[in-house]
Amino acid sequence: MASTLKSGAVRIDGLDDLRRELKKLDDAGLIDALKDLNFEIASKVVQNAQRRASTRQQSSAAQSLKAGRQAAKSVVTGGGAKKPFFGGAEFGSIRFPQFPAWQGNGRDAGYFLFPAIRSMEDEIVEMYGDEVEKITARAFPD
């Protein structure tokens, strides 16, 4: 079952348990299949977020987005030393006028990354459902 957290993240219930079980059976490369799935989902989120960036500043910040390859979760990172303004470009600011208006820290926060995640919730759940079914069929061929 999937649920959306207050932060806008999509949580797939049971994914941690599946990962632990697959680790026990990992002679077939099942953990790598889960890492590939998480990377694919994160990559699609990055592409969607980069398309949503509407100002020069947001586009520059969005270009720093990177998809991670982990078994535990899909990970997208952005910013860093070369783009220290990433947070301001994504969430806005009350104090600093070079950023757009602050969007808050709730469900509607963000200008490009978090809206991308929200818009892809159904697609993300569907991708997990389809691929986890294939992975578990390989792990438990009954």
C-alpha positions as CSV (number, residue, x, y, z in Angstrom):
1,M,0.0,0.0,0.0
2,A,1.3,3.5,-0.8
3,S,0.8,6.6,1.2
4,T,1.9,10.2,0.8
5,L,3.7,11.8,3.7
6,K,3.2,15.4,4.9
7,S,6.6,16.2,3.2
8,G,5.2,15.2,-0.2
9,A,7.2,12.0,-0.3
10,V,5.5,8.8,-1.4
11,R,5.9,5.9,1.0
12,I,5.6,2.3,-0.2
13,D,4.6,0.2,2.8
14,G,6.4,-3.1,3.0
15,L,9.3,-2.0,0.7
16,D,11.8,-2.2,3.6
17,D,10.6,-5.8,4.5
18,L,10.9,-6.8,0.8
19,R,14.4,-5.4,0.6
20,R,15.5,-7.4,3.7
21,E,14.0,-10.6,2.3
22,L,15.6,-10.0,-1.1
23,K,19.0,-9.5,0.6
24,K,18.7,-13.0,2.1
25,L,18.2,-14.4,-1.4
26,D,20.5,-12.1,-3.3
27,D,22.3,-14.6,-5.5
28,A,20.0,-13.7,-8.4
29,G,20.8,-10.0,-8.3
30,L,17.4,-9.0,-6.8
31,I,18.8,-6.1,-4.7
32,D,20.4,-4.7,-7.9
33,A,16.9,-4.9,-9.6
34,L,15.5,-2.9,-6.7
35,K,18.3,-0.4,-6.9
36,D,17.6,-0.1,-10.6
37,L,13.9,0.5,-10.0
38,N,14.6,3.2,-7.4
39,F,17.1,4.9,-9.7
40,E,14.6,4.8,-12.6
41,I,11.9,6.4,-10.5
42,A,14.3,9.1,-9.1
43,S,15.5,9.8,-12.7
44,K,12.0,10.4,-13.9
45,V,11.3,12.7,-11.0
46,V,14.5,14.7,-11.8
47,Q,13.5,15.0,-15.5
48,N,10.0,16.2,-14.5
49,A,11.4,18.7,-11.9
50,Q,13.8,20.1,-14.5
51,R,11.0,20.7,-16.9
52,R,8.9,22.4,-14.2
53,A,11.7,24.9,-13.3
54,S,10.3,28.2,-14.7
55,T,12.9,30.9,-13.9
56,R,16.6,31.1,-14.7
57,Q,17.4,30.6,-11.0
58,Q,15.1,27.6,-10.7
59,S,16.5,26.1,-13.9
60,S,20.0,26.5,-12.7
61,A,19.1,24.9,-9.3
62,A,17.2,22.1,-11.0
63,Q,20.2,21.2,-13.2
64,S,22.0,20.2,-9.9
65,L,19.4,17.5,-9.3
66,K,20.8,13.9,-9.3
67,A,19.1,10.6,-8.9
68,G,20.6,8.2,-6.4
69,R,20.8,4.4,-6.8
70,Q,19.9,2.8,-3.4
71,A,18.0,-0.3,-2.5
72,A,16.1,1.3,0.4
73,K,14.5,4.2,-1.4
74,S,14.4,6.4,-4.5
75,V,16.6,9.4,-3.7
76,V,16.9,12.8,-5.4
77,T,19.6,15.3,-4.3
78,G,20.2,18.8,-5.3
79,G,22.2,21.9,-4.5
80,G,25.6,21.5,-2.9
81,A,28.6,23.9,-2.9
82,K,28.1,24.9,-6.6
83,K,24.4,25.6,-6.1
84,P,24.0,26.9,-2.5
85,F,20.8,28.7,-3.5
86,F,18.9,25.5,-4.3
87,G,16.7,25.6,-1.2
88,G,15.7,29.2,-1.9
89,A,14.9,28.4,-5.5
90,E,12.8,25.4,-4.5
91,F,11.0,26.7,-1.4
92,G,11.3,30.5,-1.8
93,S,12.1,32.9,1.0
94,I,10.5,35.5,3.3
95,R,13.8,37.2,4.1
96,F,15.8,37.2,0.9
97,P,14.3,39.1,-2.1
98,Q,16.3,37.2,-4.7
99,F,14.1,34.2,-4.2
100,P,10.4,33.8,-5.0
101,A,7.8,34.0,-2.2
102,W,8.2,31.3,0.5
103,Q,5.9,28.3,-0.3
104,G,5.8,27.0,3.3
105,N,6.9,23.6,4.5
106,G,3.6,21.7,4.2
107,R,2.0,19.6,1.5
108,D,2.0,22.4,-1.1
109,A,5.7,23.4,-0.7
110,G,8.1,23.8,-3.5
111,Y,8.3,25.3,-7.0
112,F,9.7,22.4,-9.1
113,L,11.0,19.3,-7.3
114,F,8.1,18.8,-4.8
115,P,5.4,19.6,-7.4
116,A,7.1,17.0,-9.7
117,I,6.9,14.4,-6.9
118,R,3.2,15.2,-6.2
119,S,2.3,15.1,-9.9
120,M,3.9,11.7,-10.3
121,E,2.4,9.9,-7.2
122,D,0.1,7.6,-9.2
123,E,2.9,6.8,-11.7
124,I,5.4,6.1,-8.9
125,V,3.0,3.7,-7.2
126,E,2.2,2.0,-10.5
127,M,5.9,1.6,-11.3
128,Y,6.6,0.1,-7.9
129,G,3.6,-2.2,-8.2
130,D,4.6,-3.5,-11.6
131,E,8.3,-3.9,-10.9
132,V,8.0,-5.3,-7.4
133,E,5.7,-7.9,-8.8
134,K,8.4,-9.0,-11.3
135,I,11.1,-9.0,-8.6
136,T,9.1,-11.0,-6.2
137,A,8.2,-13.5,-8.9
138,R,11.9,-14.0,-9.5
139,A,12.6,-14.3,-5.7
140,F,9.6,-16.6,-4.9
141,P,8.8,-18.6,-8.0
142,D,5.7,-20.5,-6.8
